[in-house]
Amino acid sequence: MAGIVDGKSYKMIASDLFVSIDTVRTHIKNIYKTLEINSKAELIRKSYYNEL
């Protein structure tokens, strides 16, 4: 999640973690589902207000 909040693209996150972009997308989708959010903006807001 830190990569997204820091403004990194999925491609950059995949490169940092040595995984495919599809893997990053899958994990992000699962994180959004778990947190019951639908966008990066909501994730950043929750992170900013320490709601994670």
VMD Tcl script that builds the backbone (N, CA, C; Angstrom):
set m [mol new atoms 156]
animate dup $m
set s [atomselect $m all]
$s set {name element resname resid chain x y z} {
  {N N MET 1 A 0.810 -1.185 0.000}
  {CA C MET 1 A 0.000 0.000 0.000}
  {C C MET 1 A 0.855 1.252 0.000}
  {N N ALA 2 A 2.015 1.187 0.614}
  {CA C ALA 2 A 2.863 2.370 0.689}
  {C C ALA 2 A 3.219 2.874 -0.701}
  {N N GLY 3 A 3.426 1.967 -1.633}
  {CA C GLY 3 A 3.749 2.375 -2.993}
  {C C GLY 3 A 2.651 3.199 -3.624}
  {N N ILE 4 A 1.422 2.803 -3.416}
  {CA C ILE 4 A 0.286 3.528 -3.983}
  {C C ILE 4 A 0.158 4.894 -3.323}
  {N N VAL 5 A 0.244 4.916 -2.013}
  {CA C VAL 5 A 0.111 6.170 -1.272}
  {C C VAL 5 A 1.248 7.123 -1.644}
  {N N ASP 6 A 2.420 6.582 -1.946}
  {CA C ASP 6 A 3.562 7.406 -2.353}
  {C C ASP 6 A 3.453 7.879 -3.791}
  {N N GLY 7 A 2.432 7.411 -4.515}
  {CA C GLY 7 A 2.218 7.872 -5.877}
  {C C GLY 7 A 2.871 7.031 -6.952}
  {N N LYS 8 A 3.364 5.863 -6.588}
  {CA C LYS 8 A 4.003 4.994 -7.577}
  {C C LYS 8 A 2.956 4.331 -8.469}
  {N N SER 9 A 3.330 4.105 -9.706}
  {CA C SER 9 A 2.454 3.399 -10.641}
  {C C SER 9 A 2.541 1.900 -10.365}
  {N N TYR 10 A 1.574 1.157 -10.896}
  {CA C TYR 10 A 1.599 -0.295 -10.733}
  {C C TYR 10 A 2.877 -0.868 -11.325}
  {N N LYS 11 A 3.328 -0.310 -12.439}
  {CA C LYS 11 A 4.550 -0.778 -13.095}
  {C C LYS 11 A 5.760 -0.577 -12.188}
  {N N MET 12 A 5.837 0.569 -11.537}
  {CA C MET 12 A 6.945 0.847 -10.623}
  {C C MET 12 A 6.911 -0.073 -9.408}
  {N N ILE 13 A 5.719 -0.303 -8.877}
  {CA C ILE 13 A 5.573 -1.203 -7.723}
  {C C ILE 13 A 5.994 -2.618 -8.119}
  {N N ALA 14 A 5.553 -3.074 -9.283}
  {CA C ALA 14 A 5.909 -4.409 -9.771}
  {C C ALA 14 A 7.422 -4.543 -9.913}
  {N N SER 15 A 8.052 -3.526 -10.451}
  {CA C SER 15 A 9.499 -3.543 -10.618}
  {C C SER 15 A 10.212 -3.593 -9.266}
  {N N ASP 16 A 9.764 -2.803 -8.312}
  {CA C ASP 16 A 10.365 -2.786 -6.974}
  {C C ASP 16 A 10.254 -4.139 -6.283}
  {N N LEU 17 A 9.117 -4.827 -6.515}
  {CA C LEU 17 A 8.855 -6.088 -5.816}
  {C C LEU 17 A 9.203 -7.327 -6.643}
  {N N PHE 18 A 9.685 -7.107 -7.889}
  {CA C PHE 18 A 10.061 -8.204 -8.784}
  {C C PHE 18 A 8.896 -9.148 -9.058}
  {N N VAL 19 A 7.721 -8.581 -9.303}
  {CA C VAL 19 A 6.528 -9.347 -9.669}
  {C C VAL 19 A 5.917 -8.718 -10.913}
  {N N SER 20 A 4.914 -9.372 -11.489}
  {CA C SER 20 A 4.265 -8.828 -12.686}
  {C C SER 20 A 3.246 -7.754 -12.309}
  {N N ILE 21 A 2.913 -6.939 -13.290}
  {CA C ILE 21 A 1.900 -5.901 -13.076}
  {C C ILE 21 A 0.557 -6.546 -12.725}
  {N N ASP 22 A 0.249 -7.674 -13.354}
  {CA C ASP 22 A -1.007 -8.378 -13.049}
  {C C ASP 22 A -1.063 -8.814 -11.585}
  {N N THR 23 A 0.066 -9.227 -11.042}
  {CA C THR 23 A 0.121 -9.610 -9.626}
  {C C THR 23 A -0.182 -8.407 -8.751}
  {N N VAL 24 A 0.405 -7.268 -9.091}
  {CA C VAL 24 A 0.149 -6.038 -8.332}
  {C C VAL 24 A -1.336 -5.686 -8.405}
  {N N ARG 25 A -1.913 -5.734 -9.601}
  {CA C ARG 25 A -3.341 -5.416 -9.766}
  {C C ARG 25 A -4.221 -6.321 -8.916}
  {N N THR 26 A -3.895 -7.614 -8.905}
  {CA C THR 26 A -4.675 -8.572 -8.120}
  {C C THR 26 A -4.600 -8.245 -6.640}
  {N N HIS 27 A -3.412 -7.957 -6.160}
  {CA C HIS 27 A -3.263 -7.641 -4.733}
  {C C HIS 27 A -3.968 -6.336 -4.379}
  {N N ILE 28 A -3.860 -5.347 -5.251}
  {CA C ILE 28 A -4.532 -4.064 -5.002}
  {C C ILE 28 A -6.042 -4.274 -4.951}
  {N N LYS 29 A -6.554 -5.065 -5.893}
  {CA C LYS 29 A -7.993 -5.367 -5.919}
  {C C LYS 29 A -8.424 -6.018 -4.607}
  {N N ASN 30 A -7.634 -6.949 -4.105}
  {CA C ASN 30 A -7.961 -7.633 -2.857}
  {C C ASN 30 A -7.875 -6.684 -1.660}
  {N N ILE 31 A -6.920 -5.776 -1.680}
  {CA C ILE 31 A -6.797 -4.786 -0.605}
  {C C ILE 31 A -8.022 -3.877 -0.594}
  {N N TYR 32 A -8.415 -3.394 -1.780}
  {CA C TYR 32 A -9.600 -2.535 -1.875}
  {C C TYR 32 A -10.835 -3.261 -1.345}
  {N N LYS 33 A -10.967 -4.532 -1.690}
  {CA C LYS 33 A -12.129 -5.312 -1.243}
  {C C LYS 33 A -12.123 -5.451 0.277}
  {N N THR 34 A -10.968 -5.760 0.840}
  {CA C THR 34 A -10.846 -5.926 2.286}
  {C C THR 34 A -11.159 -4.626 3.028}
  {N N LEU 35 A -10.669 -3.507 2.490}
  {CA C LEU 35 A -10.880 -2.214 3.135}
  {C C LEU 35 A -12.223 -1.585 2.780}
  {N N GLU 36 A -12.956 -2.245 1.882}
  {CA C GLU 36 A -14.263 -1.762 1.422}
  {C C GLU 36 A -14.157 -0.358 0.822}
  {N N ILE 37 A -13.187 -0.199 -0.085}
  {CA C ILE 37 A -13.004 1.054 -0.805}
  {C C ILE 37 A -12.996 0.770 -2.303}
  {N N ASN 38 A -13.057 1.851 -3.113}
  {CA C ASN 38 A -13.138 1.668 -4.561}
  {C C ASN 38 A -12.119 2.464 -5.362}
  {N N SER 39 A -11.244 3.217 -4.705}
  {CA C SER 39 A -10.317 4.041 -5.473}
  {C C SER 39 A -9.040 4.335 -4.687}
  {N N LYS 40 A -8.038 4.818 -5.426}
  {CA C LYS 40 A -6.788 5.234 -4.799}
  {C C LYS 40 A -7.037 6.395 -3.850}
  {N N ALA 41 A -7.924 7.288 -4.241}
  {CA C ALA 41 A -8.216 8.449 -3.401}
  {C C ALA 41 A -8.710 8.020 -2.021}
  {N N GLU 42 A -9.590 7.036 -1.983}
  {CA C GLU 42 A -10.096 6.543 -0.693}
  {C C GLU 42 A -8.979 5.893 0.115}
  {N N LEU 43 A -8.091 5.167 -0.556}
  {CA C LEU 43 A -6.964 4.529 0.120}
  {C C LEU 43 A -6.042 5.589 0.719}
  {N N ILE 44 A -5.756 6.627 -0.049}
  {CA C ILE 44 A -4.889 7.700 0.429}
  {C C ILE 44 A -5.539 8.422 1.605}
  {N N ARG 45 A -6.859 8.676 1.526}
  {CA C ARG 45 A -7.564 9.324 2.624}
  {C C ARG 45 A -7.471 8.482 3.892}
  {N N LYS 46 A -7.720 7.165 3.765}
  {CA C LYS 46 A -7.654 6.292 4.943}
  {C C LYS 46 A -6.244 6.278 5.516}
  {N N SER 47 A -5.252 6.275 4.637}
  {CA C SER 47 A -3.865 6.279 5.086}
  {C C SER 47 A -3.541 7.586 5.796}
  {N N TYR 48 A -3.986 8.700 5.247}
  {CA C TYR 48 A -3.726 10.018 5.813}
  {C C TYR 48 A -4.324 10.157 7.219}
  {N N TYR 49 A -5.508 9.623 7.398}
  {CA C TYR 49 A -6.187 9.713 8.693}
  {C C TYR 49 A -5.937 8.503 9.591}
  {N N ASN 50 A -4.935 7.693 9.248}
  {CA C ASN 50 A -4.553 6.515 10.041}
  {C C ASN 50 A -5.720 5.584 10.307}
  {N N GLU 51 A -6.537 5.338 9.280}
  {CA C GLU 51 A -7.690 4.449 9.431}
  {C C GLU 51 A -7.415 3.043 8.911}
  {N N LEU 52 A -6.160 2.720 8.689}
  {CA C LEU 52 A -5.830 1.392 8.167}
  {C C LEU 52 A -5.526 0.434 9.275}
}
mol reanalyze $m
mol bondsrecalc $m
mol representation Tube
mol addrep $m
